[in-house]
């Protein structure tokens, strides 16, 4: 049955998204069975957190897929500190003045009053619309399918490729992972920025050129050239 939905929890003052989840029934408002970070974050709030349902009437699989997409969008493109995203090092974004924080004990200090959050001045409808907007998804999904053919070749010949030259093997694997991450990043962007994607893809090409400069042999050379040719084909289009 399509009785699942995807929801978010927000800081009631700043509209910072601190949790993304899927569920059914009353799960969106439940305070039990939450992870430690969620509990710690909520305990610091001076008033109840906001709950927004992004999309409902979903199958469990569709809800899980959307939950993952929204989490990726936040992870790649927002500075919100969600309690169900893997930890990263705290950092300052000097251009925006937004603090990327994981120290929940200090996030409500006096100094934070000047921080501007992405959704701070938007309505609930505007927040939902932005989170569900994936203008590059179809095009990037097609590109992903093409690149998957190269990745499949790599994994089908994993042991043979590793035996040729272990260092170059790791470099090739790293290049494949980096390009996959790049596709994932732009797939969940809410800006139509394929031009920027192609520029970043061209930068990935330089790393693969370095691999070819090391004069790989056999299938290692073959897969490095396949990556180069694939990137060149995307850039020319």
Secondary structure in CASP SS format (residue, H / E / C, confidence):
PFRMAT SS
TARGET T0000
AUTHOR 0000-0000-0000
METHOD secondary structure of the structure
MODEL  1
X C 1.00
X C 1.00
X C 1.00
X E 1.00
X E 1.00
X E 1.00
X E 1.00
X E 1.00
X E 1.00
X E 1.00
X C 1.00
X C 1.00
X C 1.00
X C 1.00
X C 1.00
X C 1.00
X E 1.00
X E 1.00
X E 1.00
X E 1.00
X E 1.00
X E 1.00
X E 1.00
X C 1.00
X C 1.00
X C 1.00
X H 1.00
X H 1.00
X H 1.00
X C 1.00
X C 1.00
X C 1.00
X C 1.00
X C 1.00
X C 1.00
X H 1.00
X H 1.00
X H 1.00
X H 1.00
X H 1.00
X H 1.00
X H 1.00
X H 1.00
X C 1.00
X C 1.00
X C 1.00
X C 1.00
X C 1.00
X C 1.00
X E 1.00
X E 1.00
X E 1.00
X E 1.00
X E 1.00
X E 1.00
X E 1.00
X E 1.00
X E 1.00
X C 1.00
X H 1.00
X H 1.00
X H 1.00
X H 1.00
X H 1.00
X H 1.00
X H 1.00
X H 1.00
X H 1.00
X H 1.00
X H 1.00
X H 1.00
X H 1.00
X H 1.00
X H 1.00
X H 1.00
X H 1.00
X H 1.00
X C 1.00
X C 1.00
X C 1.00
X C 1.00
X C 1.00
X C 1.00
X C 1.00
X C 1.00
X C 1.00
X C 1.00
X C 1.00
X C 1.00
X C 1.00
X E 1.00
X E 1.00
X E 1.00
X C 1.00
X C 1.00
X C 1.00
X C 1.00
X E 1.00
X E 1.00
X E 1.00
X C 1.00
X C 1.00
X C 1.00
X C 1.00
X C 1.00
X C 1.00
X C 1.00
X C 1.00
X C 1.00
X H 1.00
X H 1.00
X H 1.00
X H 1.00
X H 1.00
X C 1.00
X C 1.00
X C 1.00
X C 1.00
X C 1.00
X C 1.00
X C 1.00
X C 1.00
X C 1.00
X H 1.00
X H 1.00
X H 1.00
X H 1.00
X H 1.00
X H 1.00
X H 1.00
X H 1.00
X C 1.00
X C 1.00
X C 1.00
X C 1.00
X C 1.00
X H 1.00
X H 1.00
X H 1.00
X H 1.00
X H 1.00
X H 1.00
X H 1.00
X H 1.00
X H 1.00
X H 1.00
X H 1.00
X H 1.00
X H 1.00
X H 1.00
X H 1.00
X H 1.00
X H 1.00
X H 1.00
X H 1.00
X H 1.00
X C 1.00
X H 1.00
X H 1.00
X H 1.00
X H 1.00
X H 1.00
X H 1.00
X H 1.00
X C 1.00
X H 1.00
X H 1.00
X H 1.00
X H 1.00
X H 1.00
X H 1.00
X H 1.00
X H 1.00
X H 1.00
X H 1.00
X H 1.00
X H 1.00
X H 1.00
X H 1.00
X H 1.00
X H 1.00
X H 1.00
X H 1.00
X H 1.00
X H 1.00
X H 1.00
X H 1.00
X C 1.00
X C 1.00
X C 1.00
X C 1.00
X C 1.00
X C 1.00
X H 1.00
X H 1.00
X H 1.00
X H 1.00
X H 1.00
X H 1.00
X H 1.00
X H 1.00
X H 1.00
X H 1.00
X H 1.00
X H 1.00
X H 1.00
X H 1.00
X H 1.00
X H 1.00
X H 1.00
X H 1.00
X H 1.00
X H 1.00
X C 1.00
X C 1.00
X C 1.00
X C 1.00
X H 1.00
X H 1.00
X H 1.00
X H 1.00
X H 1.00
X H 1.00
X H 1.00
X H 1.00
X H 1.00
X H 1.00
X H 1.00
X H 1.00
X H 1.00
X H 1.00
X H 1.00
X H 1.00
X H 1.00
X H 1.00
X H 1.00
X C 1.00
END
